[in-house]
Amino acid sequence: MPAPTQTAPDQAAAARAMDPVLTLAFKVKPADRPAFQKLMTDIQATRLRKWKEHGLLAGYRLLASRYADDGQWDVMEILDFRDDAALARWNSLESNSVGGLSAGALALVQSVTTTPVERVDAGGSRTASDSAVLVVPYVAHVSADEYQSYLDGYTIPQFKGWIAQGILDSYDVLTSIYPAGRPWTTLIVLRYRNDAALARREQVKAKVRADLTTDAAWMAFSKNKKNIRAEGVAALADELAASEVAP
């Protein structure tokens, strides 16, 4: 039997999944957080928009953590590139401007962690205007293929349930391409509709999980999840700027 033919939207989605993506996590001194976040809002957001207009970026997200937290990032960029040639242009830009930051912003930075990643799944509408973003790192204890099966069979069904329940606006699942020595294997970015929706997270999570208990495959993953991954410290963030990847 011949393999099923991909539709045009499926092909476009597959192509986007293979395009380069970087996450850049910036850490500053607690006293510099207000000034740094203002520079990122006033200057970096404009730079990101122009880079997309000029074809360097296919999409971007600029996130600011709400709270100072030891060992956690203060601002994170998630940058989608149109192709490897665009990534090469970024690498050239970075040789003169680390992280693409302005001189004023870079002067405040204590550390930058850049992670090449692959977007393995994404969903939702991204229509909320007053969102609250939860960024959750995980370390996988299994192979990439096994972890993808876990995401498909256990994690993503819950996200879709949260969307159906009206609390989650969108989700992104990013996996590190070179995970050795990295603090996380997978980064999950959950965009809740607002703070009130985020406050209902545990209540809705329990309901959706209860609904999924009738799925034997989901239950098998649920019973074994501690052997599959370890959850890191989540960061609560606000979205300073964003532009989706075009179809």
C-alpha positions as CSV (number, residue, x, y, z in Angstrom):
1,M,0.0,0.0,0.0
2,P,1.5,3.4,-0.9
3,A,2.3,5.8,1.9
4,P,-0.3,8.6,2.4
5,T,0.4,11.8,0.6
6,Q,1.0,14.9,2.7
7,T,-1.4,17.8,2.2
8,A,0.1,21.3,1.5
9,P,-0.5,22.4,5.2
10,D,1.2,19.2,6.4
11,Q,4.2,19.8,4.1
12,A,4.4,23.4,5.3
13,A,4.3,22.3,8.9
14,A,7.0,19.7,8.3
15,A,9.2,22.2,6.6
16,R,8.9,24.7,9.5
17,A,9.7,21.9,12.0
18,M,13.1,21.5,10.3
19,D,13.9,25.2,10.2
20,P,16.6,26.4,12.7
21,V,15.4,27.7,16.1
22,L,17.5,29.2,18.9
23,T,16.6,30.0,22.5
24,L,18.7,32.6,24.2
25,A,18.4,33.0,28.0
26,F,19.8,36.2,29.5
27,K,20.7,36.7,33.2
28,V,21.4,40.1,34.8
29,K,21.9,41.3,38.4
30,P,18.6,41.7,40.3
31,A,19.2,45.5,40.6
32,D,19.4,45.7,36.8
33,R,16.3,43.7,36.0
34,P,14.0,46.8,35.5
35,A,16.5,48.6,33.3
36,F,17.2,45.5,31.2
37,Q,13.6,44.6,30.7
38,K,12.9,48.2,29.6
39,L,15.7,48.1,27.1
40,M,14.4,44.8,25.7
41,T,10.9,46.2,25.4
42,D,12.0,49.5,23.9
43,I,14.9,48.4,21.7
44,Q,15.2,44.7,21.3
45,A,11.5,44.2,20.4
46,T,11.9,46.7,17.6
47,R,15.1,45.0,16.4
48,L,13.3,41.6,16.3
49,R,10.4,43.1,14.3
50,K,12.8,44.6,11.7
51,W,14.8,41.4,11.4
52,K,11.6,39.6,10.6
53,E,10.6,42.2,8.0
54,H,14.0,41.9,6.4
55,G,13.8,38.1,6.2
56,L,16.4,37.2,8.9
57,L,13.8,35.8,11.2
58,A,10.7,33.7,10.5
59,G,9.2,34.4,13.9
60,Y,10.2,35.3,17.4
61,R,9.1,35.5,21.0
62,L,10.5,37.8,23.7
63,L,9.7,36.7,27.2
64,A,10.5,38.4,30.5
65,S,10.4,36.5,33.8
66,R,8.1,38.1,36.4
67,Y,10.3,37.5,39.4
68,A,14.0,37.5,40.2
69,D,14.9,33.9,40.8
70,D,18.4,32.6,41.6
71,G,19.7,30.4,38.8
72,Q,16.9,31.3,36.4
73,W,16.9,33.6,33.3
74,D,15.5,37.1,33.3
75,V,14.7,37.4,29.6
76,M,14.4,34.8,27.0
77,E,14.3,35.0,23.2
78,I,13.0,32.2,21.0
79,L,14.1,32.9,17.5
80,D,12.8,31.0,14.4
81,F,15.0,31.3,11.2
82,R,13.7,30.9,7.7
83,D,16.5,28.5,6.7
84,D,20.2,27.7,7.3
85,A,21.3,30.7,5.3
86,A,19.3,33.0,7.7
87,L,21.0,31.3,10.6
88,A,24.4,31.9,9.0
89,R,23.5,35.6,8.8
90,W,22.6,35.6,12.4
91,N,25.9,34.0,13.3
92,S,27.6,36.8,11.5
93,L,25.5,39.4,13.3
94,E,26.4,37.7,16.6
95,S,30.1,38.2,16.0
96,N,29.5,41.9,16.5
97,S,26.5,41.9,18.8
98,V,26.1,39.0,21.2
99,G,22.5,37.8,21.3
100,G,21.7,40.6,18.9
101,L,21.5,43.0,21.8
102,S,22.1,46.7,21.9
103,A,25.3,47.9,23.6
104,G,23.2,49.2,26.5
105,A,21.4,45.9,27.1
106,L,24.6,43.8,26.6
107,A,26.4,45.9,29.2
108,L,23.9,44.7,31.8
109,V,24.1,41.0,30.9
110,Q,25.9,38.6,33.3
111,S,25.4,35.5,31.2
112,V,23.9,34.3,28.0
113,T,22.8,30.6,27.3
114,T,22.1,29.9,23.7
115,T,20.5,26.6,22.8
116,P,19.9,25.3,19.3
117,V,16.6,23.5,19.4
118,E,14.0,21.8,17.3
119,R,10.3,22.6,17.6
120,V,8.7,19.1,17.8
121,D,5.1,20.3,18.5
122,A,3.0,23.4,18.8
123,G,-0.7,24.1,18.9
124,G,-3.3,26.6,19.9
125,S,-4.6,29.9,18.6
126,R,-2.3,32.6,20.1
127,T,-5.3,35.0,20.2
128,A,-5.1,36.1,23.9
129,S,-4.0,39.6,24.5
130,D,-3.3,39.4,28.2
131,S,-1.5,36.1,28.5
132,A,0.6,34.6,31.3
133,V,3.4,32.3,30.1
134,L,4.8,29.3,32.0
135,V,8.2,28.0,30.7
136,V,9.0,24.5,32.0
137,P,12.3,22.7,31.5
138,Y,12.5,18.9,31.5
139,V,15.4,16.4,31.4
140,A,14.6,13.2,29.5
141,H,15.8,9.8,30.8
142,V,15.0,7.9,27.6
143,S,16.0,8.1,23.9
144,A,14.7,10.9,21.7
145,D,12.3,8.6,20.0
146,E,10.9,7.2,23.3
147,Y,10.5,10.7,24.6
148,Q,8.7,11.8,21.5
149,S,6.3,8.9,21.9
150,Y,5.7,10.1,25.5
151,L,5.0,13.6,24.4
152,D,2.6,12.4,21.7
153,G,0.8,9.9,24.0
154,Y,0.8,11.6,27.3
155,T,1.7,15.3,27.2
156,I,0.1,16.7,24.1
157,P,-3.3,15.2,24.8
158,Q,-3.4,17.1,28.1
159,F,-2.4,20.4,26.4
160,K,-5.3,19.9,23.9
161,G,-7.6,19.2,26.8
162,W,-6.5,22.5,28.5
163,I,-7.1,24.4,25.3
164,A,-10.6,22.8,25.1
165,Q,-11.3,23.8,28.7
166,G,-10.4,27.4,27.8
167,I,-7.4,28.1,29.9
168,L,-4.5,27.5,27.5
169,D,-4.0,29.7,24.5
170,S,-1.1,27.9,22.9
171,Y,1.9,25.6,23.6
172,D,5.3,25.0,22.1
173,V,7.5,22.0,22.7
174,L,11.2,22.6,22.0
175,T,13.9,19.9,22.3
176,S,17.7,20.6,22.5
177,I,19.6,19.4,19.4
178,Y,22.8,19.0,21.4
179,P,21.6,18.0,24.9
180,A,24.8,16.7,26.4
181,G,25.7,18.8,29.4
182,R,22.7,21.1,29.0
183,P,20.4,21.8,32.0
184,W,17.4,20.7,30.0
185,T,16.4,18.4,27.2
186,T,13.0,19.8,26.4
187,L,11.5,23.2,27.0
188,I,7.7,23.5,27.1
189,V,6.3,27.0,26.7
190,L,2.6,27.3,27.9
191,R,0.8,30.5,27.0
192,Y,-2.3,30.8,29.3
193,R,-5.1,33.1,28.3
194,N,-4.6,35.3,31.4
195,D,-3.7,35.1,35.1
196,A,-7.2,33.9,36.0
197,A,-6.8,31.0,33.5
198,L,-3.3,30.2,35.0
199,A,-4.9,30.2,38.5
200,R,-7.2,27.4,37.3
201,R,-4.3,25.3,36.1
202,E,-4.4,22.6,38.8
203,Q,-8.1,22.3,38.8
204,V,-8.3,21.9,35.0
205,K,-5.2,19.6,34.9
206,A,-7.0,17.3,37.4
207,K,-10.2,17.3,35.3
208,V,-8.4,16.6,32.0
209,R,-6.3,13.8,33.6
210,A,-9.5,12.2,35.0
211,D,-11.0,12.3,31.5
212,L,-7.9,10.7,30.0
213,T,-7.9,7.8,32.5
214,T,-10.1,5.9,30.1
215,D,-7.3,5.8,27.5
216,A,-5.1,2.8,28.3
217,A,-2.1,4.1,26.4
218,W,-2.2,7.4,28.2
219,M,-2.5,5.6,31.6
220,A,0.6,3.5,30.8
221,F,2.6,6.6,30.2
222,S,1.2,8.2,33.3
223,K,2.3,5.4,35.6
224,N,5.8,5.4,34.1
225,K,6.4,9.1,33.7
226,K,8.9,9.5,36.6
227,N,11.2,7.0,34.7
228,I,10.8,9.0,31.5
229,R,11.6,12.6,32.5
230,A,12.5,14.9,35.4
231,E,10.8,18.3,35.7
232,G,12.9,21.4,36.3
233,V,12.0,24.8,37.9
234,A,9.3,26.6,35.9
235,A,9.5,30.3,35.2
236,L,6.4,32.5,35.1
237,A,6.9,35.1,32.3
238,D,5.2,37.9,30.4
239,E,5.4,38.2,26.6
240,L,7.1,41.5,25.7
241,A,6.8,40.9,22.0
242,A,6.0,38.1,19.5
243,S,5.5,37.3,15.9
244,E,4.4,33.9,14.7
245,V,6.1,31.9,12.0
246,A,4.2,32.5,8.8
247,P,2.7,29.4,7.1
